[in-house]
Amino acid sequence: MIDVLFVCLGNICRSPMAEAVFRNLIEKEKLSDQIKVESAATSAWHIGDPPHRGTITKLAEYNISTEGMTGRQLQKEDFQKFDYIIGMDHSNVTNIRQILEQPDHPKVMRFLDLTEHEKDVPDPYYTGDFQETYDLVIEGCQALLDKMKREHKELSR
């Protein structure tokens, strides 16, 4: 099993959106028995909360479920559990590295570094633009799956 963790500041907008989109993508590719995906926050603000209503609404437009998803905080143990730990922006990556006490490990990466974008995934909690975030998440999730298929030949069958 390959384990993926998406991380943002509060775990109610960007990282649960990425979790839901990636879960939907791997289900369509019939890889759910080989890849597990979760999301977490660097802060403790929204532990136990469902995704933001804007995230739920945007994902519902594309028939992507957020059922059963609740916010949780990143834990030191997550470093051992997950193969890919992906921060939605530079600040998230810095915080992830501090929390996990892993200053420069390759399994920790910035989400859009997998694409040609040099920017971060903007936080729709502040921008209100859930469509822009969704568009970037779709692109980043496909890039991540492509990367995983290159690194794990068993996924390409």
Contact map, one row per residue, 1 for C-alpha under 8 A:
1110000000000000000000000000000011110000000000000000000000000000000000000000000000000000000000000000000000000000000000000000000000000000000000000000000000000
1111000000000000000000000000000001110000000000000000000000000000000000000000000001100000000000000000000000000000000000000000000000000000000000000000000000000
1111100000000000000000000000000000111000000000000000000000000000000000000000000011110000000000000000000000000000000000000000000000000000000000000000000000000
0111110000000000000000000000000000111100000000000000000000000000000000000000000001111100000000000000000000000000000000000000000000000000000000000000000000000
0011111000000000001000000000000000001111000000000000000000000000000000000000000001011100000000000000000000000000000000000000000000000000000000000000000000000
0001111100000011011000000000000000001111000000000000000000000000000000000000000000001111000000000000000000000000000000000000000000000000000000000000000000000
0000111110100010000000000000000000000011110000000000000000000000000000000100000000001111000100010000000000000000000000000000000000000000000000000000000000000
0000011111100110000000000000000000000001110000000000000000000000000000000000000000000011100100000000000000000000000000000000000000000000000000000000000000000
0000001111100000000000000000000000000000111000000000000000000000000000000000000000000000000100000000000000000000000000000000000000000000000000000000000000000
0000000111111000000000000000000000000001111111000000000000000000000000100000000000000000000000000000000000000000000000000000000000000000000000000000000000000
0000001111111111000000000000000000000011100001000010000000000000000000111000000000000000000000000000000000000000000000000000000000000000000000000000000000000
0000000001111111000000000000000000000000000001001111001000000000000001100000000000000000000000000000000000000000000000000000000000000000000000000000000000000
0000000001111111100000000000000000000000000000000011011000000000000000000000000000000000000000000000000000000000000000000011100000000000000000000000000000000
0000000100111111110000000000000000000000000000000000001000000000000000000000000000000001000000000000000000000000000000001011000000001000100000000000000000000
0000011100111111111000000000000000000011100000000000000000000000000000000000000000000001000000000000000000000000000000000000000000000000000000000000000000000
0000010000111111111100000000000000000111000000000010001000000000010010000000000000000000000000000000000000000000000000000000000000000000000000000000000000000
0000000000001111111110000000000000000000000000000000001000100000000000000000000000000000000000000000000000000000000000000000000000000100100000000000000000000
0000010000000111111111000000000000000010000000000000000000000000000000000000000000000000000000000000000000000000000000000000000000000000110010000000000000000
0000110000000011111111100000000000001110000000000000000000000000000000000000000000000000000000000000000000000000000000000000000000000000000000000000000000000
0000000000000001111111110000000000000000000000000000000000000001110000000000000000000000000000000000000000000000000000000000000000000000000000000000000000000
0000000000000000111111111000000000000000000000000000000000100001000000000000000000000000000000000000000000000000000000000000000000000000110010000000000000000
0000000000000000011111111100000000001000000000000000000000000000000000000000000000000000000000000000000000000000000000000000000000000000000011000000000000000
0000000000000000001111111110000100011000000000000000000000000000000000000000000000000000000000000000000000000000000000000000000000000000000000000000000000000
0000000000000000000111111111000000000000000000000000000000000001000000000000000000000000000000000000000000000000000000000000000000000000000000000000000000000
0000000000000000000011111111100000000000000000000000000000000000000000000000000000000000000000000000000000000000000000000000000000000000000011000000000000000
0000000000000000000001111111111100100000000000000000000000000000000000000000000000000000000000000000000000000000000000000000000000000000000000000000000000000
0000000000000000000000111111111100000000000000000000000000000000000000000000000000000000000000000000000000000000000000000000000000000000000000000000000000000
0000000000000000000000011111111000000000000000000000000000000000000000000000000000000000000000000000000000000000000000000000000000000000000000000000000000000
0000000000000000000000001111111000000000000000000000000000000000000000000000000000000000000000000000000000000000000000000000000000000000000000000000000000000
0000000000000000000000000111111110000000000000000000000000000000000000000000000000000000000000000000000000000000000000000000000000000000000000000000000000000
0000000000000000000000000111111111100000000000000000000000000000000000000000000000000000000000000000000000000000000000000000000000000000000000000000000000100
0000000000000000000000100110011111110000000000000000000000000000000000000000000000000000000000000000000000000000000000000000000000000000000000000000000000000
1000000000000000000000000000011111110000000000000000000000000000000000000000000000000000000000000000000000000000000000000000000000000000000000000000000000000
1100000000000000000000000000001111110000000000000000000000000000000000000000000000000000000000000000000000000000000000000000000000000000000000000000000000100
1111000000000000000000000100001111111000000000000000000000000000000000000000000000000000000000000000000000000000000000000000000000000000000000000000000000000
1111000000000000000000100000000111111100000000000000000000000000000000000000000000000000000000000000000000000000000000000000000000000000000000000000000000000
0011110000000000001001100000000000111110000000000000000000000000000000000000000000000000000000000000000000000000000000000000000000000000000000000000000000000
0001110000000001001000000000000000011111000000000000000000000000000000000000000000000000000000000000000000000000000000000000000000000000000000000000000000000
0000111000100011011000000000000000001111100000000000000000000000000000110000000000000000000000000000000000000000000000000000000000000000000000000000000000000
0000111101100011000000000000000000000111110000000000000000000000000000111100000000000000000000000000000000000000000000000000000000000000000000000000000000000
0000001111100010000000000000000000000011111100000000000000000000000000111100000000000000000000000000000000000000000000000000000000000000000000000000000000000
0000001111000000000000000000000000000001111100000000000000000000000000001100000000000000000100110010000000000000000000000000000000000000000000000000000000000
0000000011000000000000000000000000000000111111000000000000000000000000001100000000000000000000000000000000000000000000000000000000000000000000000000000000000
0000000001000000000000000000000000000000111111100000000000000000000000011000000000000000000000000000000000000000000000000000000000000000000000000000000000000
0000000001000000000000000000000000000000001111100000000000000000000000000000000000000000000000000000000000000000000000000000000000000000000000000000000000000
0000000001110000000000000000000000000000001111111000000000000000000000110000000000000000000000000000000000000000000000000000000000000000000000000000000000000
0000000000000000000000000000000000000000000111111000000000000000000001111000000000000000000000000000000000000000000000000000000000000000000000000000000000000
0000000000000000000000000000000000000000000001111100000000000000000001110000000000000000000000000000000000000000000000000000000000000000000000000000000000000
0000000000010000000000000000000000000000000001111110000000000000000001100000000000000000000000000000000000000000000000000000000000000000000000000000000000000
0000000000010000000000000000000000000000000000011111000000000000000111100000000000000000000000000000000000000000000000000000000000000000000000000000000000000
0000000000111001000000000000000000000000000000001111101100000000010011100000000000000000000000000000000000000000000000000000000000000000000000000000000000000
0000000000011000000000000000000000000000000000000111111100000000000000000000000000000000000000000000000000000000000000000000000000000000000000000000000000000
0000000000000000000000000000000000000000000000000011111110000000000000000000000000000000000000000000000000000000000000000000000000000000000000000000000000000
0000000000001000000000000000000000000000000000000001111111000000000000000000000000000000000000000000000000000000000000000000000001000000000000000000000000000
0000000000011101100000000000000000000000000000000011111111100000000000000000000000000000000000000000000000000000000000000000000001000000000000000000000000000
0000000000000000000000000000000000000000000000000011111111110000110000000000000000000000000000000000000000000000000000000000000000000000000000000000000000000
0000000000000000000000000000000000000000000000000000111111111000000000000000000000000000000000000000000000000000000000000000000000000000000000000000000000000
0000000000000000000000000000000000000000000000000000011111111100000000000000000000000000000000000000000000000000000000000000000001100100000000000000000000000
0000000000000000100010000000000000000000000000000000001111111111110000000000000000000000000000000000000000000000000000000000000000000000000000000000000000000
0000000000000000000000000000000000000000000000000000000111111111100000000000000000000000000000000000000000000000000000000000000000000000000000000000000000000
0000000000000000000000000000000000000000000000000000000011111111000000000000000000000000000000000000000000000000000000000000000000000000000000000000000000000
0000000000000000000000000000000000000000000000000000000001111111000000000000000000000000000000000000000000000000000000000000000000000000000000000000000000000
0000000000000000000000000000000000000000000000000000000000111111100000000000000000000000000000000000000000000000000000000000000000000000000000000000000000000
0000000000000000000110010000000000000000000000000000000000111111110000000000000000000000000000000000000000000000000000000000000000000000000000000000000000000
0000000000000000000100000000000000000000000000000000000100110011111000000000000000000000000000000000000000000000000000000000000000000000000000000000000000000
0000000000000001000100000000000000000000000000000010000100100001111110000000000000000000000000000000000000000000000000000000000000000000000000000000000000000
0000000000000000000000000000000000000000000000000000000000000000111110000000000000000000000000000000000000000000000000000000000000000000000000000000000000000
0000000000000000000000000000000000000000000000000100000000000000011111000000000000000000000000000000000000000000000000000000000000000000000000000000000000000
0000000000000001000000000000000000000000000000000110000000000000011111100000000000000000000000000000000000000000000000000000000000000000000000000000000000000
0000000000010000000000000000000000000000000000111110000000000000000111110000000000000000000000000000000000000000000000000000000000000000000000000000000000000
0000000001110000000000000000000000000011100001111110000000000000000011111000000000000000000000000000000000000000000000000000000000000000000000000000000000000
0000000000100000000000000000000000000011100101110000000000000000000001111100000000000000000000000000000000000000000000000000000000000000000000000000000000000
0000000000100000000000000000000000000001111100100000000000000000000000111110000000000000000000000000000000000000000000000000000000000000000000000000000000000
0000001000000000000000000000000000000001111000000000000000000000000000011111010000000000000000010010000000000000000000000000000000000000000000000000000000000
0000000000000000000000000000000000000000000000000000000000000000000000001111111000000000000000000011000000000000000000000000000000000000000000000000000000000
0000000000000000000000000000000000000000000000000000000000000000000000000111111000000000000000000011100000000000000000000000000000000000000000000000000000000
0000000000000000000000000000000000000000000000000000000000000000000000000011111110000000000000000001000000000000000000000000000000000000000000000000000000000
0000000000000000000000000000000000000000000000000000000000000000000000000111111111000000000000000001000000000000000000000000000000000000000000000000000000000
0000000000000000000000000000000000000000000000000000000000000000000000000011111111101000000000000001000000000000000000000000000000000000000000000000000000000
0000000000000000000000000000000000000000000000000000000000000000000000000000111111100000000000000000000000000000000000000000000000000000000000000000000000000
0010000000000000000000000000000000000000000000000000000000000000000000000000111111100000000000000000000000000000000000000000000000000000000000000000000000000
0111100000000000000000000000000000000000000000000000000000000000000000000000011111111000000000000000000000000000000000000000000000000000000000000000000000000
0111000000000000000000000000000000000000000000000000000000000000000000000000001111111000000000000000000000100000000000000000000000000000000000000000000000000
0011100000000000000000000000000000000000000000000000000000000000000000000000000001111100000000000000000000111000000000000000000000000000000000000000000000000
0001111000000000000000000000000000000000000000000000000000000000000000000000001001111110000000000000000000111000000000000000000000000000000000000000000000000
0001111000000000000000000000000000000000000000000000000000000000000000000000000000011111000010000000000000111110000000000000000000000000000000000000000000000
0000011100000000000000000000000000000000000000000000000000000000000000000000000000001111110110010000000000011110000000000000000000000000000000000000000000000
0000011100000110000000000000000000000000000000000000000000000000000000000000000000000111110110000000000000000111000000011000000000000000000000000000000000000
0000000100000000000000000000000000000000000000000000000000000000000000000000000000000011111110000000000000000111000000011100000000000000000000000000000000000
0000000000000000000000000000000000000000000000000000000000000000000000000000000000000011111111000000000000000100000000010000000000000000000000000000000000000
0000000000000000000000000000000000000000000000000000000000000000000000000000000000000000111111100000000000000000000000000000000000000000000000000000000000000
0000001110000000000000000000000000000000010000000000000000000000000000000000000000000011111111110000000000000000000000000000000000000000000000000000000000000
0000000000000000000000000000000000000000000000000000000000000000000000000000000000000111111111111000000000011100000000000000000000000000000000000000000000000
0000000000000000000000000000000000000000000000000000000000000000000000000000000000000000011111111100000000000000000000000000000000000000000000000000000000000
0000000000000000000000000000000000000000010000000000000000000000000000000000000000000000001111111110000000000000000000000000000000000000000000000000000000000
0000001000000000000000000000000000000000010000000000000000000000000000000100000000000010000111111111000000010000000000000000000000000000000000000000000000000
0000000000000000000000000000000000000000000000000000000000000000000000000000000000000000000011111111111100010000000000000000000000000000000000000000000000000
0000000000000000000000000000000000000000000000000000000000000000000000000000000000000000000001111111111000000000000000000000000000000000000000000000000000000
0000000000000000000000000000000000000000010000000000000000000000000000000111000000000000000000111111110000000000000000000000000000000000000000000000000000000
0000000000000000000000000000000000000000000000000000000000000000000000000011111000000000000000011111110000000000000000000000000000000000000000000000000000000
0000000000000000000000000000000000000000000000000000000000000000000000000001000000000000000000001111111000000000000000000000000000000000000000000000000000000
0000000000000000000000000000000000000000000000000000000000000000000000000000000000000000000000001111111110000000000000000000000000000000000000000000000000000
0000000000000000000000000000000000000000000000000000000000000000000000000000000000000000000000001100111110000000000000000000000000000000000000000000000000000
0000000000000000000000000000000000000000000000000000000000000000000000000000000000000000000000001000011111010000000000000000000000000000000000000000000000000
0000000000000000000000000000000000000000000000000000000000000000000000000000000000000000000000000000011111110000000000000000000000000000000000000000000000000
0000000000000000000000000000000000000000000000000000000000000000000000000000000000000000000000000000000111111000000000000000000000000000000000000000000000000
0000000000000000000000000000000000000000000000000000000000000000000000000000000000111100000000000000000011111000000000000000000000000000000000000000000000000
0000000000000000000000000000000000000000000000000000000000000000000000000000000000011110000010011000000111111100000000000000000000000000000000000000000000000
0000000000000000000000000000000000000000000000000000000000000000000000000000000000011110000010000000000001111110100000000000000000000000000000000000000000000
0000000000000000000000000000000000000000000000000000000000000000000000000000000000000111110010000000000000011111110000010000000000000000000000000000000000000
0000000000000000000000000000000000000000000000000000000000000000000000000000000000000111100000000000000000001111110000011000000000000000000100000000000000000
0000000000000000000000000000000000000000000000000000000000000000000000000000000000000001100000000000000000000111111111111000000000000001000100000000000000000
0000000000000000000000000000000000000000000000000000000000000000000000000000000000000000000000000000000000001111111111000000000000000000000000000000000000000
0000000000000000000000000000000000000000000000000000000000000000000000000000000000000000000000000000000000000111111100000000000000000000000100110010000000000
0000000000000000000000000000000000000000000000000000000000000000000000000000000000000000000000000000000000000001111110000000000000000000001100100000000000000
0000000000000000000000000000000000000000000000000000000000000000000000000000000000000000000000000000000000000001111111000000000000000000000000000000000000000
0000000000000000000000000000000000000000000000000000000000000000000000000000000000000000000000000000000000000001101111110000000000000000000000000000000000000
0000000000000000000000000000000000000000000000000000000000000000000000000000000000000000000000000000000000000001100111110000000000000000000000000000000000000
0000000000000000000000000000000000000000000000000000000000000000000000000000000000000000000000000000000000000001000011111000000000000000000000000000000000000
0000000000000000000000000000000000000000000000000000000000000000000000000000000000000001110000000000000000000111000011111100000000000000000000000000000000000
0000000000000100000000000000000000000000000000000000000000000000000000000000000000000001100000000000000000000011000000111110000000001001100000000000000000000
0000000000000000000000000000000000000000000000000000000000000000000000000000000000000000100000000000000000000000000000011111001000011000000000000000000000000
0000000000001100000000000000000000000000000000000000000000000000000000000000000000000000000000000000000000000000000000001111111100001000000000000000000000000
0000000000001100000000000000000000000000000000000000000000000000000000000000000000000000000000000000000000000000000000000111111111001000000000000000000000000
0000000000001000000000000000000000000000000000000000000000000000000000000000000000000000000000000000000000000000000000000011111100000000000000000000000000000
0000000000000000000000000000000000000000000000000000000000000000000000000000000000000000000000000000000000000000000000000011111100000000000000000000000000000
0000000000000000000000000000000000000000000000000000000000000000000000000000000000000000000000000000000000000000000000000111111110000000000000000000000000000
0000000000000000000000000000000000000000000000000000000000000000000000000000000000000000000000000000000000000000000000000011111111000000000000000000000000000
0000000000000000000000000000000000000000000000000000000000000000000000000000000000000000000000000000000000000000000000000001001111111000000000000000000000000
0000000000000000000000000000000000000000000000000000011001000000000000000000000000000000000000000000000000000000000000000001000111111100000000000000000000000
0000000000000000000000000000000000000000000000000000000001000000000000000000000000000000000000000000000000000000000000000000000011111110000000000000000000000
0000000000000000000000000000000000000000000000000000000000000000000000000000000000000000000000000000000000000000000000000100000011111111000000000000000000000
0000000000000100000000000000000000000000000000000000000000000000000000000000000000000000000000000000000000000000000000001111000011111111100000000000000000000
0000000000000000100000000000000000000000000000000000000001000000000000000000000000000000000000000000000000000000000000000000000001111111110000000000000000000
0000000000000000000000000000000000000000000000000000000000000000000000000000000000000000000000000000000000000000000000000000000000111111111000000000000000000
0000000000000000000000000000000000000000000000000000000000000000000000000000000000000000000000000000000000000001000000001000000000011111111100000000000000000
0000000000000100110010000000000000000000000000000000000000000000000000000000000000000000000000000000000000000000000000001000000000001111111110000000000000000
0000000000000000010010000000000000000000000000000000000000000000000000000000000000000000000000000000000000000000000000000000000000000111111111000000000000000
0000000000000000000000000000000000000000000000000000000000000000000000000000000000000000000000000000000000000000001000000000000000000011111111100000000000000
0000000000000000000000000000000000000000000000000000000000000000000000000000000000000000000000000000000000000011011000000000000000000001111111110000000000000
0000000000000000010011001000000000000000000000000000000000000000000000000000000000000000000000000000000000000000000000000000000000000000111111111000000000000
0000000000000000000001001000000000000000000000000000000000000000000000000000000000000000000000000000000000000000000000000000000000000000011111111100000000000
0000000000000000000000000000000000000000000000000000000000000000000000000000000000000000000000000000000000000000011000000000000000000000001111111110000000000
0000000000000000000000000000000000000000000000000000000000000000000000000000000000000000000000000000000000000000010000000000000000000000000111111111000000000
0000000000000000000000000000000000000000000000000000000000000000000000000000000000000000000000000000000000000000000000000000000000000000000011111111100000000
0000000000000000000000000000000000000000000000000000000000000000000000000000000000000000000000000000000000000000000000000000000000000000000001111111110000000
0000000000000000000000000000000000000000000000000000000000000000000000000000000000000000000000000000000000000000010000000000000000000000000000111111111000000
0000000000000000000000000000000000000000000000000000000000000000000000000000000000000000000000000000000000000000000000000000000000000000000000011111111100100
0000000000000000000000000000000000000000000000000000000000000000000000000000000000000000000000000000000000000000000000000000000000000000000000001111111111110
0000000000000000000000000000000000000000000000000000000000000000000000000000000000000000000000000000000000000000000000000000000000000000000000000111111110010
0000000000000000000000000000000000000000000000000000000000000000000000000000000000000000000000000000000000000000000000000000000000000000000000000011111110000
0000000000000000000000000000000000000000000000000000000000000000000000000000000000000000000000000000000000000000000000000000000000000000000000000001111111110
0000000000000000000000000000000000000000000000000000000000000000000000000000000000000000000000000000000000000000000000000000000000000000000000000000111111111
0000000000000000000000000000000000000000000000000000000000000000000000000000000000000000000000000000000000000000000000000000000000000000000000000000100111111
0000000000000000000000000000001001000000000000000000000000000000000000000000000000000000000000000000000000000000000000000000000000000000000000000001100111111
0000000000000000000000000000000000000000000000000000000000000000000000000000000000000000000000000000000000000000000000000000000000000000000000000000110111111
0000000000000000000000000000000000000000000000000000000000000000000000000000000000000000000000000000000000000000000000000000000000000000000000000000000011111
